[in-house]
Amino acid sequence: MSWTPLRDRIDRLPLILAGPILRRTEANAVTVWVALKEPRNVTLKVYSTVNGNGEVIDRLLLVGRSYTIPLGQFLHVVVVTAHSKLGETNILEPSKIYAYDLEFGNDNLAKSLNFQDGFPEVTISYFPHQLPTFAMPPNDLNYLRIVHGSCRKPHGGGRDALTILDDLIEHSANQALNRPQQVFLTGDQIYGDDVADPLLWAVTEAGNTLLGWEEQLPVKQLENREVEYIKISEFLPGKRTEIAQEYAGFTAMLVNKPEKAKSHLFGVGEYFAMYLFAWSPIVWPNRFPTGNRVRKDQKKAQLWDEEAAVVLEFANDIWKVRRSLANISTYMICDDHDVTDDWFLNREWCDRVLSKPFGKRVVQNAMLAYAIFQAWGNTPEQFQSGQPGAKLLLAAKDWLMSGGINKNTEANIAKYLGLSVDTSLNNRYQDDENTVILNRQHSDGTEILIWYYTIRSFKHEVIVLDTRTWRGYIKGENKSTDPPMLLSPTAFKKQIQQPLQETDNSQIEATLVVIPTNLVSLSFVDIVQSWDWQRHQDEHIYHVFNSDVGDSWNFNNVGFGQLLSHLFEQRDRVIVLTGDIHYAGAVKLNYCVRNNNQIYPKVMAQLTSSAFKNVEFTTNLVHTKISSLALQKPKIGAGWNQLPELFEVQRIQELFQVINLENTPELPLVYEIESGNGSNHDIFWTIAAKNTNSLPDWWYRTEWIDRQKSHPAAWEKTKNVPLNSEPKNSSTPFSWLWRNRWFQEGEEVVGLANFGLVSFNWSTENDATKAVIQDVYWRPLWDENSVVYSRYSVPLKLVELPMPVNVIPPLIKPK
């Protein structure tokens, strides 16, 4: 069987190309996203089930209708919300399982999934009635189940862990108290920059077929102010690195990693198609052209065949991803790879990329795709008539139907997405206290879309932060590459302060915050990134993008300190869900704030889950017993809201000195206090205050939570594998050791493909016993066809930490 392009298969495909994906579920409304190959008037019906267990359909409860938006000749997308009748409230009850059906004119859901005879039968249900179902969150936090994960690259390392979600739901499909109720995809749902060559081959052709036309991209501006355009098909797979770097200004290939951008997505059709390929098996080809047909060089031909095999293996299990996302409330937020690596990282990146017609067009294409395929379902109210989202959809329809040549609608798309209309530096930024942010103000008063949002259920709230488009960049001519505040001062107010104030605290017992990048990461990662950034500050500007310093909270102390302060200002306990760094783990952060001589303890749990599919050599290593050679030590830090008078105290054997500590002017001032002792306590240093007025206003302590020994997933029939068991497929002594269970049971993090399942131990009578639990699901190397989970239990007891800074005795004279 040879390669068959989508244009030769589209007529035989079912009506539904991707989805349905269940998005927001609330007591009075349910939202579903779906992509079709033809325009339709879509009706969503939500039903109760007998005994609330999902097995038998009962009464019709909610109904909603909406018409698809045409994105191309064969691509029509809709987000439809079923609402309760006027005056009716709390229709959907906690801890009940509901079902939903979709009608497409005269066609029902089952027919639309299986349109043509001979097409493989598609199921998106766990019950004989063949309708998708979902469980509403409980009103008892002990039964709340939230899944989260990030970073899903089709040709990335490891087997796709998101497919395990299907097994998890299926095992407890009729058990509302055990079935997961929500999933949060916390970034990099697609990789726009790092794409396998064969996949780009398919995605480019599919994008053109879906659109019904071929996009011409504005590659560069000529001397006569005219713009040179090139068709998307002329940018061949494996040969896009130079154009991405030179004409778009992208940094995905830097430094010395040209393979990372060799098949970068450029066209709007490519970004649209990539979402279909990520979420549905329908548009995938059965095979790709062989390497020898498309590559003359033997090594490149071999690489092509290897990548093709990996992405086809990824495609084989996508039906499980499709079914799971149809049966659980799904929420998403962007990170950089949804657009391109380092997206809006710092001012240097913004100035370079947005000043180039090609770079701005690609960013706009990616952000438009994100708005339609991800953000629309997160905040459907933004896409109602008269709102910015609805105006964006209208502009997108007009631009796409014009074949991409309508300049006015292209400019409108840019405005609604928060991008500048032109590529000049004029008015690119606006002041935001001591930082600058991307300018969101348009002279005509255009309102722009926002990506952050809040979910409130019966007993918990989830605040989802946008840390990419609301960054506070450092002012100053020589500060364009400095690590930014990931949230500007205004963003802190809009994304954290206001949502927390709007919550009814009499009902909400748990606050979760989704932050795409980690607050606390492995020490050796911080050390390497800091060293690399400092080493290259004065070298070629591109070296700044060689690490993730610009995406790290702890490399901008002001932003880090403000985040903690804003969260703990209104909450005693906070659970952070995060990803990005390609391993899973848990950190407890105890925090104390001093106010009017009273000390108030707080606590945060950081739960990390990454990657669904992007395992790397380093994450493989930290997953194993090798990590026990450098276990993470607790860290202590302190913060001041006003500039204090501090000293650094040093002692080496009998030598002792006190030095005045010069503070940076930025507030809050944050110091990590690593007082250390050498052998026999002959080396010591710490920070001390001149007087009580210079004591910290708040301080914290971080502690990594131990990874418990893995257990088989509940649906696995296999028993616990002994620690000295013989791994399967171990042909060499090294392979035997590497795959041995004892060696693979690391101490702190899970570095293989994974996702996290969050649950609670929540007593309403004894605060001291409260805890949040993360079970990380992964496939072990000693039996790669099985699934295990490793548990992290984070106590949420409020503990008063000792003051980490002492007042220096007045008799000691500083130098």
LUMMIRO-301169 format. One line per 3 residues: their letters; for each residue x, y, z of C-alpha. Coordinates in steps of 0.25 Angstrom, whole numbers. Each point is the difference from the previous one (the first is absolute). Layout:
residues N
A> X/Y/Z  ...
***
This chain:
residues 815
MSW> 0/0/0  6/13/-4  -1/14/6
TPL> -14/6/-2  -2/15/2  -12/6/7
RDR> -5/6/-12  -3/-14/-6  -6/-5/13
IDR> -8/12/5  -13/-5/-7  0/-13/7
LPL> 3/5/14  -11/1/10  -7/14/3
ILA> 7/2/13  15/2/-2  4/2/14
GPI> -7/0/14  -10/1/6  9/5/11
LRR> -8/3/13  4/14/5  -6/8/11
TEA> -10/-7/9  -8/8/10  -13/-1/9
NAV> -8/7/-11  8/-2/-13  8/-10/-8
TVW> 10/4/-11  5/-9/-12  10/2/-11
VAL> -1/-7/-13  7/1/-14  -8/-4/-13
KEP> 3/-1/-14  -13/6/-4  -8/12/5
RNV> -12/-4/10  -9/5/10  4/-7/13
TLK> -9/-4/11  5/-4/14  -9/-8/9
VYS> 4/-4/15  -7/-11/7  0/-5/14
TVN> 2/-15/2  -7/-10/9  6/0/14
GNG> 10/10/-5  10/-11/-4  0/2/-15
EVI> -5/-14/-5  -14/4/-4  -5/13/-6
DRL> -11/7/7  -6/14/-1  4/11/-10
LLV> 5/12/9  8/10/-9  -1/4/-15
GRS> 9/9/-8  1/4/-15  11/6/-8
YTI> 5/1/-14  14/-4/-5  10/11/-4
PLG> 6/-3/-13  16/0/1  1/-7/-14
QFL> -7/-8/-11  1/-12/9  2/5/14
HVV> -12/6/8  2/1/15  -11/3/11
VVT> 0/1/15  -14/-2/4  -5/3/14
AHS> -13/-7/6  -6/9/11  -11/-1/10
KLG> -14/6/-2  -1/15/5  -2/-1/15
ETN> 5/-14/2  12/-2/8  10/-11/5
ILE> -6/-10/-11  12/-8/1  3/-6/13
PSK> 14/-4/7  5/-14/-1  -10/-4/-11
IYA> 3/-5/-14  -7/6/-12  0/-3/-15
YDL> -1/9/-12  -3/-2/-15  2/9/-12
EFG> -9/1/-12  5/6/-13  -13/3/-8
NDN> -6/-13/-3  13/-8/5  2/-5/14
LAK> 14/-2/7  1/-15/-4  -2/2/-14
SLN> 9/12/-1  11/-7/6  -1/-12/-10
FQD> -5/7/-13  6/-10/-10  -2/-15/-1
GFP> 13/-7/2  6/11/9  5/-6/13
EVT> -11/1/10  2/12/10  -4/0/14
ISY> 1/11/10  -9/-6/11  3/-10/12
FPH> -14/-5/0  -10/-8/-10  -8/13/-2
QLP> 12/5/-8  -1/14/5  11/8/7
TFA> -1/2/15  6/9/11  0/1/15
MPP> -2/13/7  9/3/11  -4/-3/14
NDL> -4/8/12  10/-8/9  15/3/-4
NYL> 3/-14/4  -6/-5/-13  6/11/-9
RIV> 8/-6/-11  8/10/-9  10/-5/-11
HGS> 10/9/-6  12/0/-9  8/7/-11
CRK> 10/-1/-12  -5/-10/-10  9/-1/-12
PHG> -4/-11/-11  15/-4/-2  4/3/14
GGR> 6/-11/9  -8/-10/7  -14/-5/-3
DAL> -12/9/0  -4/1/15  -13/7/-3
TIL> -6/-13/-5  1/-5/14  -11/9/3
DDL> -10/-8/-8  4/-12/9  -2/8/13
IEH> -14/5/-4  -5/-14/-6  4/-7/13
SAN> -9/9/8  -10/4/-11  -12/-2/9
QAL> 5/5/13  -2/15/1  8/0/13
NRP> 13/-7/-6  -1/5/-14  9/12/-3
QQV> -9/12/-2  10/11/-7  13/0/-8
FLT> 9/12/-1  9/0/-12  10/10/5
GDQ> 8/3/-13  7/-5/-13  -13/-7/-4
IYG> 7/1/-14  14/3/-4  0/10/-11
DDV> 15/1/-1  6/-14/2  -8/-9/-10
ADP> 5/-13/-7  2/1/-15  -10/-10/-4
LLW> -10/6/9  2/14/-6  -1/-7/-14
AVT> -14/-5/4  -4/13/8  3/10/-11
EAG> -8/-8/-11  -11/-2/10  0/15/4
NTL> -1/4/-15  -12/-11/-2  -8/5/12
LGW> 2/15/-4  -3/-3/-15  11/10/-3
EEQ> 15/2/2  5/11/9  11/9/-5
LPV> 9/5/11  6/14/1  15/-4/0
KQL> 7/13/0  -2/15/-2  7/5/-13
ENR> 7/13/-1  -12/6/-8  -8/-3/12
EVE> -7/-11/-7  -1/-14/6  5/-13/-6
YIK> -10/-12/1  3/-14/-1  -10/-12/0
ISE> 0/-9/12  3/-12/-8  14/5/-4
FLP> 5/-1/14  3/-15/0  1/-9/12
GKR> 14/0/6  4/12/-6  -6/11/8
TEI> 10/4/10  7/11/-7  -13/7/-5
AQE> -5/-2/15  12/7/5  3/11/-10
YAG> -14/4/-5  -8/-3/12  10/3/11
FTA> -3/-13/8  9/-6/10  -5/-14/0
MLV> 13/-5/-7  9/7/9  11/-2/4
NKP> 6/-11/-9  -13/-7/-1  -5/1/-14
EKA> -8/-13/0  -10/7/10  -5/9/-11
KSH> 2/-8/-13  -15/-2/-1  -6/12/7
LFG> -14/2/-3  -3/13/-7  -13/0/-7
VGE> -14/2/7  -5/-12/-7  12/-8/6
YFA> -3/5/14  -15/-4/-2  4/-13/-5
MYL> 10/-3/11  -12/1/10  -8/-11/-8
FAW> 13/-9/0  2/2/15  -14/-3/4
SPI> -6/-10/-10  4/-12/-9  -10/4/-11
VWP> 9/9/-9  13/-9/2  5/-7/-12
NRF> 3/-15/1  14/2/-4  10/10/-5
PTG> 9/0/-12  13/-7/2  12/7/3
NRV> 7/-4/-13  -11/6/-8  1/14/7
RKD> 15/0/4  12/-2/-9  10/0/12
QKK> 0/-14/7  1/5/14  -11/10/-2
AQL> -9/-11/-6  3/-9/12  -4/12/9
WDE> -13/2/-8  -4/-15/2  3/0/15
EAA> -8/13/2  -11/-6/-8  0/-13/8
VVL> -1/8/13  -11/9/-4  -9/-11/-6
EFA> 2/-7/13  -5/12/7  -12/0/-10
NDI> -4/-14/4  -4/4/14  -7/13/-3
WKV> -14/-6/0  2/-2/15  4/15/2
RRS> -13/4/-8  -9/-9/8  6/5/13
LAN> -1/15/-3  -15/-2/-5  -3/-6/14
IST> 7/10/10  -1/15/2  12/5/-7
YMI> 8/13/2  12/6/-7  10/11/1
CDD> 11/3/-10  15/0/2  11/3/-10
HDV> 0/-12/-9  -15/2/-3  6/12/-9
TDD> 15/-2/0  11/-2/10  3/13/8
WFL> -13/6/-4  0/14/6  12/-4/9
NRE> 6/14/2  0/14/-7  11/-5/-9
WCD> -8/-11/-6  -13/9/-2  8/11/-7
RVL> 7/-9/-9  -12/-10/-4  -11/10/0
SKP> 8/10/-9  1/-10/-11  -12/-2/-9
FGK> 2/-15/0  2/-2/15  -12/8/3
RVV> -9/-8/-10  5/-13/6  -3/4/14
QNA> -13/6/-4  -4/-13/-7  4/-8/12
MLA> -8/9/10  -12/-1/-9  0/-15/0
YAI> 2/0/15  -12/9/2  -9/-9/-9
FQA> 5/-13/5  3/2/14  -4/14/6
WGN> -14/-1/-6  -4/-11/9  7/5/12
TPE> -9/13/0  -12/-1/-9  -6/12/6
QFQ> 11/8/-7  -5/-5/-14  -14/4/2
SGQ> -6/10/-9  6/14/2  12/-5/7
PGA> 15/0/-4  0/-15/-4  -12/1/-8
KLL> 6/12/-8  13/-8/-1  -8/-12/-6
LAA> -7/9/-10  13/7/-4  7/-14/-2
KDW> -12/-5/-8  1/12/-10  16/-1/-1
LMS> 0/-15/-2  -12/1/-10  8/10/-8
GGI> 12/-9/-1  8/8/10  1/12/-9
NKN> -10/9/8  9/10/7  -10/7/8
TEA> -5/-13/6  14/-5/3  3/13/7
NIA> -13/-2/9  4/-14/3  14/6/5
KYL> -8/10/9  -9/-10/6  12/-9/3
GLS> 7/11/7  11/2/-11  4/13/-6
VDT> -6/2/-13  13/4/-7  15/-5/2
SLN> 6/14/5  5/2/14  -10/12/2
NRY> -9/-3/11  4/-14/2  0/1/15
QDD> -7/8/11  5/2/14  -5/-8/11
ENT> 6/6/13  15/-4/0  -2/-9/-12
VIL> -5/1/-15  -10/-10/-6  -4/-2/-14
NRQ> -10/11/-4  -14/-4/1  -7/13/-2
HSD> -5/3/-14  -4/14/-4  -14/-5/-5
GTE> -3/-6/14  1/-15/-5  -1/-10/11
ILI> 10/-11/-1  -2/-15/4  6/-4/14
WYY> 5/-14/2  0/-1/15  -13/-5/7
TIR> -6/-6/12  -8/-13/3  -9/0/12
SFK> -6/-13/4  -8/-5/12  12/0/10
HEV> 12/4/-8  5/11/-9  11/-1/-11
IVL> 7/13/-4  7/-1/-14  11/10/-2
DTR> 5/5/-13  15/2/2  4/2/-15
TWR> -8/12/-5  -1/8/13  15/1/3
GYI> 6/12/7  13/3/-8  12/7/7
KGE> 2/15/-4  13/5/-5  8/-1/-13
NKS> 9/-11/5  -11/-8/6  -7/-5/-12
TDP> 5/-15/3  -2/1/15  -9/-11/6
PML> -14/7/1  -11/-1/10  -9/-11/-5
LSP> -11/8/5  0/16/-1  -6/8/12
TAF> -13/1/-8  0/-14/-3  1/-4/15
KKQ> -12/9/3  -9/-6/-12  5/-14/1
IQQ> 1/-3/15  -5/11/9  -13/2/-7
PLQ> -4/-14/-2  3/-3/15  -8/11/5
ETD> -12/-4/-9  0/-14/6  -11/-3/11
NSQ> 9/-6/11  -11/-6/7  -2/-10/-11
IEA> 14/-2/-6  10/-8/9  11/-2/-9
TLV> 8/9/-10  8/-5/-11  8/8/-10
VIP> 5/-4/-13  14/6/-4  6/-6/-12
TNL> 14/2/5  6/-5/13  2/9/13
VSL> 10/-10/5  9/-9/-8  11/-10/1
SFV> 13/7/6  9/-5/-10  -9/6/-11
DIV> 0/14/6  15/-1/2  3/-4/-15
QSW> -10/11/-5  5/11/9  15/-3/-4
DWQ> -3/-1/-15  -8/13/0  11/8/8
RHQ> 11/-6/-8  -7/5/-13  -6/13/4
DEH> 11/8/-8  1/-10/-11  -8/-1/-12
IYH> -15/3/3  -5/-13/-5  7/-7/12
VFN> -11/5/9  -10/-9/-6  9/-12/3
SDV> -8/-3/13  -13/2/6  5/11/9
GDS> -11/10/-5  -11/-10/3  5/-2/15
WNF> -7/6/11  12/-1/9  9/8/-9
NNV> -8/12/2  -1/2/15  -10/12/-1
GFG> -10/-9/-7  2/-12/8  -2/8/13
QLL> -12/7/-5  -6/-13/-5  1/-6/14
SHL> -5/13/7  -12/1/-9  -4/-14/2
FEQ> 1/-1/15  -6/14/2  -14/-7/-2
RDR> 3/-15/2  7/-8/11  1/-12/-9
VIV> 3/-1/-15  2/-11/-9  8/3/-13
LTG> -1/-9/-12  12/2/-10  7/-7/-11
DIH> 10/4/-11  13/-6/6  -2/-15/-5
YAG> 0/-7/14  -11/-1/11  2/2/14
AVK> -5/8/12  5/11/9  -5/6/13
LNY> 2/14/3  -3/5/14  -1/15/1
CVR> -2/10/12  -4/15/-1  3/10/11
NNN> -11/10/3  -1/9/12  9/-9/8
QIY> -9/-12/-3  5/-12/-9  -9/-7/-9
PKV> 4/-13/-6  -5/-4/-14  4/-12/-9
MAQ> 1/-3/-15  1/-14/-7  6/1/-14
LTS> -4/-12/-8  8/-2/-13  -4/-9/-12
SAF> 7/-1/-13  2/-5/-10  -11/-7/-7
KNV> 9/-4/-11  14/7/0  10/-9/8
EFT> 14/5/-1  14/-6/5  1/9/12
TNL> -15/-4/5  3/-14/-2  12/1/9
VHT> -7/8/11  -11/-11/0  10/-10/5
KIS> 8/-3/12  11/9/-5  -8/11/5
SLA> 2/-4/14  15/4/-1  -5/15/0
LQK> -13/0/8  -7/14/1  3/7/13
PKI> -10/9/6  1/15/-3  -3/12/8
GAG> -3/14/-5  -5/13/5  -6/13/-5
WNQ> -1/14/3  -11/10/-4  9/12/3
LPE> 15/1/-1  7/-5/12  14/2/6
LFE> 7/-14/-1  13/-6/2  7/-13/-5
VQR> 7/-8/11  11/-9/-4  9/-9/8
IQE> 11/-9/-5  7/-8/12  4/11/9
LFQ> -2/12/-9  -12/8/1  -6/12/-7
VIN> -13/8/-2  -2/7/-13  -10/10/-4
LEN> -10/-6/-10  -4/9/-12  -14/-2/-4
TPE> -6/2/-14  -11/11/0  -11/-9/-5
LPL> -11/-4/9  -3/-10/6  14/-3/3
VYE> 2/-15/1  12/-8/5  3/-15/0
IES> 6/-2/13  9/-12/-1  8/0/13
GNG> 10/-11/-2  9/-8/9  13/-7/-4
SNH> 6/-12/6  1/2/15  -8/13/-2
DIF> 13/7/-4  -7/8/-11  -12/8/2
WTI> -8/11/-6  -13/7/1  -8/13/-1
AAK> -3/8/13  -8/13/2  5/13/6
NTN> -13/1/9  -14/-5/1  -5/10/-10
SLP> 8/-8/-10  -5/-14/3  -7/-6/-12
DWW> -15/2/-3  -2/-14/-4  9/-12/-2
YRT> -2/-14/-6  6/-14/0  -1/-10/-12
EWI> 1/-15/2  -1/-11/-11  -9/-11/3
DRQ> 5/-14/-1  -5/-9/-12  -7/-12/6
KSH> 3/-14/-6  -9/-2/-12  -12/-9/0
PAA> -8/-6/-12  -12/8/-5  -13/-5/5
WEK> -4/-6/-13  13/-8/-2  -2/-15/3
TKN> 15/-1/3  5/-1/14  11/8/6
VPL> 13/-3/-7  11/-3/10  12/10/1
NSE> 9/-11/-5  -8/-5/-11  5/-2/-14
PKN> -4/11/-10  -5/-4/-13  8/1/-13
SST> 13/2/8  11/-5/-10  12/6/6
PFS> 5/2/15  -2/15/-2  -14/-1/-5
WLW> -3/-10/11  5/10/10  -7/12/-7
RNR> -13/-7/0  1/-6/13  -12/4/9
WFQ> 9/3/12  9/10/-8  -13/6/-6
EGE> -6/3/13  6/14/2  -1/9/12
EVV> -6/13/-4  -5/1/-14  -7/-8/-11
GLA> 8/3/-13  -8/-9/-10  -12/4/-7
NFG> -11/2/10  -12/8/5  -5/3/14
LVS> -13/-3/7  -3/9/12  -8/-3/12
FNW> -2/4/14  0/-4/14  -9/10/6
STE> -6/1/14  -9/11/3  2/-3/15
NDA> 15/-1/1  8/10/-9  14/-6/4
TKA> -4/-13/-8  -3/7/-13  9/-5/-12
VIQ> 0/0/-15  4/-12/-7  6/-2/-14
DVY> 0/-14/-6  9/1/-13  -3/-11/-10
WRP> 11/-5/-9  4/-12/-8  12/-8/7
LWD> 12/-4/-8  0/-14/7  -14/-2/-7
ENS> -3/10/-10  -14/-5/-3  -4/2/14
VVY> -4/13/8  4/4/14  -1/12/9
SRY> 9/7/10  -6/7/11  3/14/6
SVP> -7/4/13  2/15/3  -5/3/14
LKL> -7/14/1  1/2/15  3/15/3
VEL> 14/0/7  6/13/6  15/0/-5
PMP> 11/6/8  5/13/-4  11/-2/-9
VNV> 7/13/2  5/5/13  4/14/5
IPP> 15/2/1  5/3/14  4/15/1
LIK> 14/-3/4  4/-6/-13  5/10/-10
PK> -3/-2/-15  11/3/-10
***
